[in-house]
Amino acid sequence: MWVIAGLGNPGRRYSRTRHNIGFMVIEEVAYRNKIDFKDKKEGYRIGRGFIEGQDILFIEPLLYMNMSGPVIRKILRKFNIQPENLIAIHDDLDMEIGKLKIRKTGSSGGHKGVESIIQNIGSKDFIRLKVGIGREEGVLAEDYVLSKFRRNEITLIKDTIQKAADAICSIVSEGLDKAMNKFN
């Protein structure tokens, strides 16, 4: 079984911000595979289904980005899933907008949501799908990630979400190495 976690912030205020690209991607993957999310009182939304015959849990932690780890830890323990079968989808300020990168393991790279996961599950050995959101000079990172995409970026972001959803499906159905070769 795989756990695919889209990282973001809960609530309407953040719904289409750069920081919520993880939610946007996971919702596209779930939509393609006819998976419905169920609202939970335990700090997350969950959906369960299949991609190419593989059993998948779709998770959206709802305790804000920086508190994603406790939810992920709870899910991994509840379903007895190893970190190697976790895919976290998140934004990356240091990558050009629209770029993707799949990583097998590594540090948080300064991303507080990823850091929360590492701290809570006690491992760096989980897959990350990083989605570039770019950076804007003169704007604080905290303000930039919580901003909405500009009108001239919408088409690129829609295409990027589609490509990221393809990457997730590729990881699950073709394996990590093939997906990395195809999408990195």
C-alpha positions, 0 to 999 in steps of 0.5 A, spaced: 500 500 500 502 507 498 500 513 502 500 519 497 500 526 501 499 532 498 501 538 503 498 544 504 494 549 508 486 548 510 481 553 509 478 557 503 483 563 505 489 558 502 485 554 497 489 556 491 495 559 494 502 557 491 503 553 498 497 549 496 500 546 490 500 539 494 493 539 495 492 541 488 496 535 485 493 530 490 486 532 488 487 531 480 490 524 482 484 522 486 479 525 481 483 521 475 482 515 479 475 516 481 477 517 489 473 521 493 476 524 500 472 523 506 472 529 511 475 527 518 475 530 525 482 527 526 486 533 522 486 530 515 482 528 509 483 521 506 481 517 500 482 510 498 482 507 492 487 504 486 492 506 481 494 501 476 491 496 481 496 499 487 492 500 493 493 507 495 491 512 501 490 519 499 491 524 505 491 531 506 493 533 512 489 539 515 493 542 521 497 547 517 503 545 513 508 546 518 504 540 522 503 535 517 508 530 520 503 528 526 498 526 521 503 522 516 505 518 522 498 517 525 496 514 518 503 510 517 502 507 524 495 506 523 495 502 516 502 499 518 506 502 512 513 503 511 516 510 510 519 508 503 511 507 501 510 514 502 510 520 497 509 527 499 507 532 494 510 539 496 511 546 493 519 548 492 521 556 492 528 554 490 525 551 483 523 555 477 515 555 477 512 549 473 518 544 474 518 538 477 523 534 481 522 527 484 527 525 490 528 518 493 530 521 500 534 527 503 533 533 507 527 537 508 531 543 504 528 548 509 521 546 507 517 546 514 512 541 512 517 536 510 521 537 516 515 536 520 514 529 517 522 527 518 521 529 525 515 525 526 516 519 522 523 518 524 526 517 517 528 521 511 527 515 507 520 517 503 519 519 496 518 527 495 515 530 489 517 537 489 513 542 485 517 549 483 513 555 485 519 560 483 521 566 488 520 573 487 525 578 489 523 583 494 518 579 497 518 575 504 518 567 502 512 567 507 508 572 504 510 569 497 508 562 498 501 564 501 500 568 495 495 566 489 498 564 482 498 570 477 493 570 471 499 569 467 501 563 471 495 559 471 496 556 464 503 553 466 500 551 473 494 547 470 499 544 466 504 542 471 499 539 476 497 535 470 504 533 469 505 532 477 499 527 477 502 523 471 509 523 475 505 520 481 501 515 477 508 513 474 511 512 481 506 507 483 505 503 476 512 503 473 517 504 479 521 510 482 527 509 477 523 510 471 519 515 474 525 519 476 528 518 469 521 520 465 520 527 470 526 529 473 
